[in-house]
């Protein structure tokens, strides 16, 4: 199974949750990782189609997963840091993980699977 992780600063009503759920139909496990947990992300925690990655900021930082994608000198735990920590330390079930920021345009739900098929079957 392949994981798709959608990264966002904060989960809002503007996110197309139904689109993300449809990615599951293409045999992907879908995760959402947010910088800031909020009411909407907490509501989705019990969703059958989407998994919310929740990682304690201090745990992430103390494990050395902070500021991985930025050039800042202060300690900060972002969705990138949380997702890399989660799949490196907590959930080792996946050989292949797509990490996509929420502002990346995916033209349709088959986009990722088409890329996977084009560049070789990934199992």
C-alpha positions in Angstrom: 0.0 0.0 0.0 1.1 3.5 -0.8 0.4 6.5 1.5 -0.5 10.0 0.3 0.1 12.7 2.9 -1.6 16.1 2.3 0.3 18.9 4.2 -1.4 22.1 5.3 -0.9 24.9 7.7 -4.4 24.7 9.0 -7.3 22.5 7.8 -10.2 24.7 6.7 -13.6 24.2 5.1 -12.0 25.3 1.8 -10.0 22.0 1.6 -11.7 19.5 -0.8 -12.0 16.6 1.7 -14.2 14.7 -0.8 -11.4 14.8 -3.3 -8.9 13.5 -0.7 -11.4 10.7 0.1 -11.6 9.7 -3.5 -7.8 9.1 -3.5 -8.5 6.2 -1.2 -10.5 4.5 -4.0 -7.2 4.2 -6.0 -5.8 2.0 -3.2 -3.9 4.8 -1.4 -4.1 5.4 2.3 -4.7 9.1 2.7 -3.3 11.1 5.6 -3.6 14.8 6.4 -0.9 16.5 8.5 -1.5 20.0 9.7 0.9 22.5 11.3 -1.8 23.6 13.7 -4.5 21.1 14.9 -7.9 22.7 14.9 -11.6 21.8 15.2 -11.9 20.6 11.6 -8.9 18.3 11.8 -10.1 16.9 15.1 -13.5 16.1 13.6 -11.8 14.1 10.8 -9.8 12.0 13.2 -12.5 9.3 13.2 -13.0 9.3 9.4 -12.8 6.0 7.6 -11.1 7.4 4.5 -8.7 9.9 5.9 -6.2 9.6 8.7 -5.1 12.7 10.6 -1.5 12.6 11.7 -1.2 14.0 15.2 2.2 14.5 16.6 3.1 16.4 19.8 5.3 19.4 18.9 7.7 18.8 21.8 8.1 15.1 21.0 8.8 15.9 17.3 11.4 18.6 18.3 13.1 16.5 21.0 13.5 13.7 18.4 15.3 16.1 16.1 12.5 16.6 13.6 12.2 20.3 13.4 13.0 23.0 10.8 13.8 20.2 8.4 12.6 22.1 5.3 13.4 25.7 6.4 16.6 27.6 7.0 15.4 29.2 10.2 17.5 29.1 13.4 14.6 28.8 15.8 13.0 25.5 16.6 9.8 25.0 14.8 7.7 21.9 14.1 5.8 22.1 10.8 3.6 19.6 9.0 6.6 18.5 7.0 8.5 17.8 10.2 5.5 16.0 11.7 4.9 13.8 8.6 8.6 12.9 8.2 8.8 12.0 12.0 5.5 10.0 11.8 6.6 7.9 8.9 10.2 7.5 10.2 9.4 6.7 13.8 5.7 5.8 14.3 4.4 4.2 11.1 6.9 2.1 9.1 4.3 0.2 7.1 4.9 2.1 3.8 7.6 1.7 1.2 6.3 4.6 -0.8 4.9 7.8 0.5 3.7 10.8 -1.6 4.0 14.0 0.4 1.9 16.8 -1.2 1.3 20.3 0.0 -2.4 21.3 0.0 -1.8 24.1 -2.6 -0.4 21.7 -5.2 -2.9 21.3 -8.1 -4.0 17.7 -8.7 -6.1 17.8 -11.9 -8.0 14.6 -11.0 -8.0 11.7 -8.5 -6.2 9.5 -11.0 -3.2 11.8 -11.3 -1.0 10.1 -8.7 -1.9 6.6 -9.9 -1.2 7.6 -13.5 2.3 8.7 -12.4 2.9 5.5 -10.5 1.9 3.4 -13.5 4.0 5.4 -15.9 7.2 5.1 -13.9 6.7 1.4 -12.9 4.3 -0.6 -10.8 4.8 0.3 -7.1 3.5 -2.3 -4.7 
